[in-house]
Amino acid sequence: MARGGVCKDVIESHPKFLRYDDMIIKTTSRATEKHSVPSNNGVYELLECPICTKLMYPPIHQCPNGHTLCSNCKLRVHDCCPTCHSELGNIRCLALEKVAESLELPCRHQTLGCHDIFPYYSKLKHEQNCRFRPYICPYAGSECSITGDIPNLVAHLKNDHNVDMHDGCTFNHRYVKSNPHEVENATWMLTVFNCYGKQFCLHFEAFHLGMAPVYISFLRYMGEDSEAKNFSYSLEVGGYGRKLTWQGVPRSIRDSHQKIRDSQDGLVIPRKLALFFSGGNRKELKLRVIGRIWKE
């Protein structure tokens, strides 16, 4: 009897989806039309998890009464349906998973310029790498959550982070710190350069390379990596007849400053040498970084 009761509950949950048969048929019949996206709107809403509101991907779970949720939220609710409080068990909503296969949807970054249409199960992968997806604020001095396109981020850096903005493809920056032995959290506000009509971020900060305190300076391009490769840059620091030089290709701001720093893709200066360049008295850091950006 118990087994029959479970089966009965599952069968009774099916009409929830059968009521949408006319919509599914319309969606499937229009799949051959050129990107008939509006016909998908009702089904699209069914595919939103009621808990996290994100789109659901297999395995899509349902309770015996037909309430659905995504696999991540199933773990969060401890196997208890948040709608009717029934035990979820391991019931897959195969009908809804099948419906998803028939959908073609626009990229979520459509308003930012991406006008492509994708099958439902390909959409998420595309969006994770879409070149129109918003950029994360490149400011290194704090964990800033602001995202946007390049013009908006440039305005954000200037107005909200008080970042210095410069025009030109050469620079000569001086970094001063009264106590050079403070390595932890020692970062300087980045500087943005407008060069060739593009924007570049100059970073300079202190960190530990293993146990050794060092400084690093590098350049990031405000745009895609494929565009960044069209440029090169050089950095130079020195004093007392000695100098260190670096030449490289700017990295895209798609790469975090931590990732670039940890890969040592820039001008790395050991602290002892930095203090020597600063005057040798080991009391104050005074480094002058000279640089140039050019187009290949």
C-alpha positions in Angstrom: 0.0 0.0 0.0 2.8 2.4 0.9 4.4 1.9 -2.5 1.1 2.4 -4.3 0.5 5.6 -2.3 3.8 7.1 -3.3 3.1 6.3 -7.0 -0.3 7.8 -6.7 1.1 11.0 -5.3 3.7 11.3 -8.1 1.0 10.6 -10.8 -1.2 13.3 -9.3 1.6 15.8 -9.6 1.7 15.4 -13.4 -1.3 17.5 -14.2 0.6 20.5 -13.0 2.8 20.1 -16.1 0.0 18.7 -18.4 -1.8 22.0 -18.0 1.0 23.6 -19.9 0.9 21.1 -22.8 -0.7 23.7 -25.1 2.2 26.1 -24.3 4.8 23.4 -24.8 3.3 22.5 -28.1 3.3 26.1 -29.2 6.9 26.5 -28.0 8.0 23.4 -29.9 6.1 24.3 -33.0 7.7 27.7 -33.0 11.2 26.4 -32.4 11.7 26.3 -36.2 10.7 30.0 -36.5 13.4 32.5 -36.3 14.0 33.1 -32.6 10.4 33.3 -31.4 11.4 34.2 -27.9 8.2 35.7 -26.6 6.4 32.3 -26.8 8.9 30.9 -24.2 8.1 33.5 -21.5 5.5 31.3 -19.6 7.7 28.2 -19.5 10.8 30.3 -18.7 9.1 31.4 -15.5 8.4 27.7 -14.6 12.1 27.1 -14.9 13.0 29.7 -12.2 13.7 28.1 -8.8 11.1 29.5 -6.3 13.8 29.8 -3.6 16.9 31.3 -5.3 15.0 32.6 -8.4 17.8 31.3 -10.6 17.2 29.2 -13.7 17.0 25.4 -12.9 19.2 22.9 -14.7 19.1 19.0 -14.4 18.6 17.5 -12.0 15.4 19.5 -11.3 13.7 18.1 -8.2 10.0 18.0 -7.2 8.1 17.0 -4.2 5.2 14.5 -4.4 2.8 17.5 -4.8 4.6 18.8 -7.8 6.5 21.8 -6.3 9.9 22.2 -8.0 13.3 23.5 -6.9 16.9 23.3 -8.0 19.5 20.9 -6.8 21.4 23.5 -4.8 18.3 24.6 -2.9 17.2 21.0 -2.3 20.3 20.7 -0.1 19.6 24.0 1.6 16.1 23.0 2.7 17.2 19.7 4.2 15.0 17.6 1.9 11.8 19.3 3.0 9.6 21.1 0.4 9.5 24.8 1.4 6.0 25.1 -0.2 4.1 22.2 1.3 6.6 20.8 3.8 6.4 17.3 2.3 9.5 15.2 2.2 11.2 15.7 -1.1 12.9 12.4 -1.6 14.6 11.9 -5.0 11.8 12.6 -7.5 13.2 14.2 -10.7 10.9 16.5 -12.7 11.7 14.9 -16.0 8.8 16.7 -17.7 10.2 20.2 -17.0 13.7 19.1 -17.9 12.4 17.9 -21.2 10.5 21.2 -21.8 13.8 23.1 -21.2 15.3 21.3 -24.2 12.8 22.9 -26.5 13.5 26.5 -25.4 15.7 29.0 -27.2 16.4 32.1 -25.1 18.4 35.4 -25.4 21.6 36.0 -23.5 21.0 37.7 -20.2 23.4 40.4 -21.4 21.2 41.3 -24.3 20.8 44.9 -23.1 24.6 45.2 -23.0 24.9 44.3 -26.7 24.7 40.5 -27.0 21.9 39.7 -29.5 22.5 35.9 -29.9 19.9 33.3 -29.1 20.9 30.0 -27.4 19.3 26.6 -26.5 18.4 26.6 -22.9 21.1 24.2 -21.8 23.8 26.2 -23.7 22.8 29.6 -22.5 24.4 29.4 -19.0 27.8 28.3 -20.4 27.7 31.1 -22.9 26.8 33.8 -20.3 29.8 32.8 -18.2 32.1 33.7 -21.0 30.0 36.3 -23.0 32.2 39.2 -24.0 29.3 41.5 -23.3 29.1 40.5 -19.6 29.7 43.3 -17.1 33.3 43.9 -15.9 34.1 43.8 -12.2 35.5 47.0 -10.7 39.3 46.8 -11.0 40.0 48.8 -7.8 42.5 46.8 -5.7 42.2 48.6 -2.4 38.9 47.1 -1.4 36.4 44.4 -2.3 34.2 46.5 -4.5 31.1 44.7 -5.9 30.3 47.3 -8.6 30.0 45.9 -12.1 29.4 47.6 -15.4 30.7 48.4 -18.9 34.0 50.3 -19.3 32.6 53.9 -19.5 30.6 53.3 -16.4 33.5 51.7 -14.5 35.8 54.6 -15.5 33.3 57.1 -14.1 32.9 54.9 -11.0 36.7 54.7 -10.4 37.0 58.5 -10.7 33.9 59.5 -8.7 33.7 56.8 -6.0 37.3 55.7 -5.6 39.0 59.0 -6.4 41.4 57.3 -8.8 43.7 59.6 -10.7 43.0 59.8 -14.4 45.7 60.7 -16.9 45.9 61.1 -20.7 48.9 59.8 -22.5 50.9 56.7 -23.1 53.9 57.4 -20.9 54.0 57.9 -17.1 56.4 58.7 -14.3 55.0 57.8 -10.9 56.5 58.1 -7.5 55.4 55.8 -4.7 56.2 56.9 -1.1 55.6 55.0 2.2 57.0 56.2 5.5 57.2 52.7 7.0 58.3 50.3 4.2 58.2 47.4 6.6 54.4 47.4 6.6 53.8 44.8 3.9 50.4 43.4 4.8 47.5 45.2 3.1 50.0 47.8 1.7 48.3 48.9 -1.6 48.2 52.1 -3.4 45.3 53.5 -5.3 45.6 52.5 -8.9 46.0 55.0 -11.7 44.0 55.0 -15.0 45.6 56.1 -18.3 43.7 57.0 -21.4 45.9 55.9 -24.3 45.0 55.2 -27.9 41.4 55.8 -26.9 41.5 52.9 -24.4 41.9 52.7 -20.7 44.7 51.0 -18.7 45.1 50.5 -15.0 48.5 50.8 -13.4 48.9 48.8 -10.2 51.5 49.0 -7.5 51.5 47.1 -4.2 53.4 45.2 -1.6 53.0 41.5 -0.8 54.9 38.5 0.4 56.5 36.2 -2.2 56.9 33.1 0.1 58.5 34.6 3.1 60.2 37.5 1.3 58.5 40.9 1.2 58.4 42.3 -2.4 56.7 45.0 -4.4 55.1 44.5 -7.8 53.9 46.9 -10.5 51.8 45.8 -13.5 49.4 47.1 -16.1 45.8 45.9 -16.8 43.7 46.7 -19.9 40.1 47.7 -19.4 38.6 45.4 -22.0 38.9 41.8 -23.3 42.1 39.8 -23.3 41.9 39.5 -27.1 42.2 43.3 -27.3 44.8 43.6 -24.6 47.2 41.5 -26.8 47.3 44.3 -29.3 49.4 46.4 -26.8 52.7 46.1 -25.0 54.2 48.1 -22.1 57.4 48.6 -20.2 58.2 49.5 -16.6 61.5 50.7 -15.2 62.6 51.5 -11.6 66.1 52.3 -10.4 68.6 54.5 -8.7 72.3 55.0 -8.1 73.3 53.7 -11.5 71.2 50.6 -11.3 67.8 49.8 -12.7 65.2 47.0 -13.2 63.1 46.9 -16.3 60.1 44.9 -17.3 58.4 44.5 -20.7 55.1 42.6 -21.1 51.6 42.5 -22.4 48.8 44.1 -20.3 46.4 41.7 -18.8 42.6 42.1 -19.1 40.7 43.3 -16.1 38.8 40.0 -16.5 41.8 38.7 -14.5 41.8 39.8 -10.9 44.7 41.8 -9.6 45.4 39.0 -7.1 45.7 36.5 -9.9 48.1 38.7 -11.8 50.1 39.5 -8.7 50.4 35.8 -7.6 51.6 34.9 -11.1 54.3 37.6 -10.8 53.3 38.9 -14.3 54.9 42.3 -13.8 57.9 44.2 -12.4 58.8 42.5 -9.1 61.1 44.4 -6.8 62.6 42.8 -3.7 62.2 45.1 -0.7 66.0 45.3 0.0 66.5 46.5 -3.6 63.6 48.9 -3.3 65.0 50.4 -0.2 68.4 50.8 -1.9 66.7 52.6 -4.8 65.0 54.8 -2.2 68.2 56.1 -0.8 69.6 53.2 1.2 68.7 54.5 4.7 65.9 51.9 5.0 63.7 54.5 6.7 61.3 55.4 3.8 60.2 53.9 0.5 60.7 56.4 -2.4 60.3 54.6 -5.7 59.9 56.2 -9.1 58.3 53.9 -11.7 58.7 55.0 -15.3 56.5 53.4 -18.0 55.4 53.4 -21.6 52.5 51.8 -23.5 52.6 51.2 -27.2 50.5 49.5 -29.8 51.8 46.5 -31.7 
